[in-house]
Amino acid sequence: MVFLQEKKVWLDKMRRNRKKKKVSRDPVRCIVLLSVEPQVGIDYVEKKENKQLRYIEEYAKANNLIPMKILRKGMLGASGKRALLRNAVKLLEKGVAEAILVANMESISYGIADAYMRVGIVKEHGYRVFSVDEGELGLNLYQQRVNTGVEEVSYG
């Protein structure tokens, strides 16, 4: 029992001393997407979205992200999440910003496959997606060839 407490104290010290890696060095203009599940009423949703906005703004300030526009889902249901992303991509194409910033992917998607699809839509247009909980999101599908030191031989 004592060993576990000492280990926990040691881990806490290590975590405090560890510096978090900055997501971006150059300032990146972002569109902030706010989305919470509608529960009781419009006042509840607005209060939760404002709380989410403060959380996102704190992350943006720490990681050199500049919120340019804030899009709110409000009381809209499933179609609201799709429309929110569609409007954000249209704004990106107009040149308002270079990235989308969300609190977490769960707020704008319904599962892992849907999250990959939404990130893919944004990446396909050449823009970036940042999540406060997960950092910069990427599909990491395309990898550059690594030089293995073996020469390629052509026949013919």
C-alpha positions in Angstrom: 0.0 0.0 0.0 2.8 2.4 0.9 4.6 1.6 -2.3 1.5 2.5 -4.4 1.2 5.8 -2.7 4.9 6.6 -3.2 4.6 5.6 -6.9 1.5 7.9 -7.2 3.4 10.8 -5.7 6.3 10.2 -8.1 4.0 10.0 -11.1 2.2 13.3 -10.1 5.6 15.1 -9.8 6.5 13.8 -13.3 3.3 14.9 -14.8 3.7 18.4 -13.3 7.2 18.7 -14.6 6.3 17.5 -18.1 5.7 20.2 -20.6 2.8 19.8 -23.0 3.7 19.9 -26.7 2.2 22.8 -28.5 -0.1 21.9 -31.3 0.9 24.7 -33.6 3.7 27.2 -33.6 2.3 29.6 -36.3 -1.1 31.2 -35.5 -3.9 29.2 -37.1 -7.3 30.8 -37.7 -10.1 28.5 -36.6 -13.8 28.1 -36.8 -15.2 26.9 -33.4 -18.0 24.3 -33.5 -20.1 24.1 -30.3 -22.4 21.2 -30.0 -24.1 19.7 -26.9 -27.0 17.2 -26.7 -30.3 19.0 -26.1 -31.7 17.9 -22.8 -34.1 20.2 -20.9 -34.5 23.4 -22.8 -32.8 26.2 -24.8 -31.5 27.8 -21.6 -29.7 24.6 -20.5 -28.2 24.1 -24.0 -27.0 27.7 -24.2 -25.4 27.5 -20.7 -23.6 24.2 -21.7 -22.4 25.7 -25.0 -21.0 28.8 -23.2 -19.2 26.5 -20.8 -17.8 24.5 -23.8 -16.8 27.8 -25.5 -14.7 28.8 -22.4 -13.0 25.4 -22.4 -12.2 25.7 -26.1 -10.9 29.3 -25.8 -8.5 28.3 -23.0 -7.1 25.6 -25.3 -6.9 27.9 -28.2 -5.0 30.5 -26.2 -2.5 27.9 -25.0 -1.9 26.5 -28.5 -1.8 29.6 -30.7 -5.2 29.0 -32.3 -7.3 32.1 -33.2 -11.1 31.6 -33.1 -12.5 33.6 -36.0 -16.1 32.4 -36.1 -18.3 30.5 -33.6 -21.0 28.1 -34.9 -23.6 26.8 -32.5 -25.8 23.7 -33.0 -28.3 24.8 -30.4 -31.4 22.6 -30.1 -31.0 21.0 -33.6 -30.9 17.2 -33.6 -29.0 14.8 -35.9 -29.4 16.9 -39.0 -27.9 19.9 -37.0 -24.5 18.1 -36.6 -24.3 17.5 -40.4 -25.4 21.1 -41.2 -22.9 22.5 -38.7 -20.0 20.7 -40.4 -21.2 21.6 -43.9 -21.4 25.3 -42.9 -18.0 25.2 -41.4 -16.5 23.7 -44.6 -18.2 26.4 -46.7 -16.6 29.1 -44.4 -13.2 27.4 -44.7 -13.5 27.5 -48.5 -14.4 31.2 -48.4 -11.1 31.8 -46.6 -12.5 32.8 -43.2 -10.1 30.3 -41.4 -7.7 27.4 -42.0 -9.0 24.9 -39.4 -11.9 23.6 -37.4 -11.8 23.5 -33.6 -14.1 21.3 -31.4 -14.1 20.3 -27.8 -14.2 16.6 -28.7 -15.2 14.6 -31.8 -18.1 13.1 -29.9 -19.8 16.5 -30.0 -20.0 16.5 -33.8 -20.0 12.8 -34.7 -21.9 9.6 -33.6 -19.0 7.1 -33.5 -15.6 6.3 -34.6 -16.5 5.6 -38.3 -18.5 8.8 -38.4 -15.7 10.8 -36.8 -13.2 9.5 -39.4 -15.7 10.4 -42.2 -16.0 14.0 -40.9 -12.3 14.5 -40.4 -11.8 13.0 -43.9 -14.3 15.6 -45.4 -12.3 18.4 -43.9 -8.9 17.0 -44.8 -10.1 16.3 -48.4 -10.7 20.0 -48.8 -7.1 20.7 -47.5 -7.9 22.0 -44.0 -7.1 20.9 -40.5 -9.2 19.7 -37.5 -8.3 20.3 -33.9 -9.9 18.8 -30.9 -9.3 20.0 -27.3 -9.4 16.4 -26.0 -7.5 14.6 -28.8 -5.2 17.3 -30.3 -4.8 17.7 -34.0 -6.8 15.0 -35.8 -5.5 13.3 -38.9 -6.2 10.2 -40.8 -2.5 9.3 -41.3 -3.3 7.2 -44.4 -0.6 8.6 -46.7 2.9 7.9 -45.6 6.1 8.9 -47.4 8.4 6.2 -48.6 11.3 5.7 -46.2 14.7 5.2 -47.7 15.7 1.6 -46.7 19.1 1.8 -48.4 18.2 -0.8 -51.0 18.5 0.4 -54.6 15.6 -0.1 -56.9 16.4 -2.2 -59.9 14.6 -1.7 -63.2 14.2 -4.6 -65.6 14.0 -3.7 -69.2 
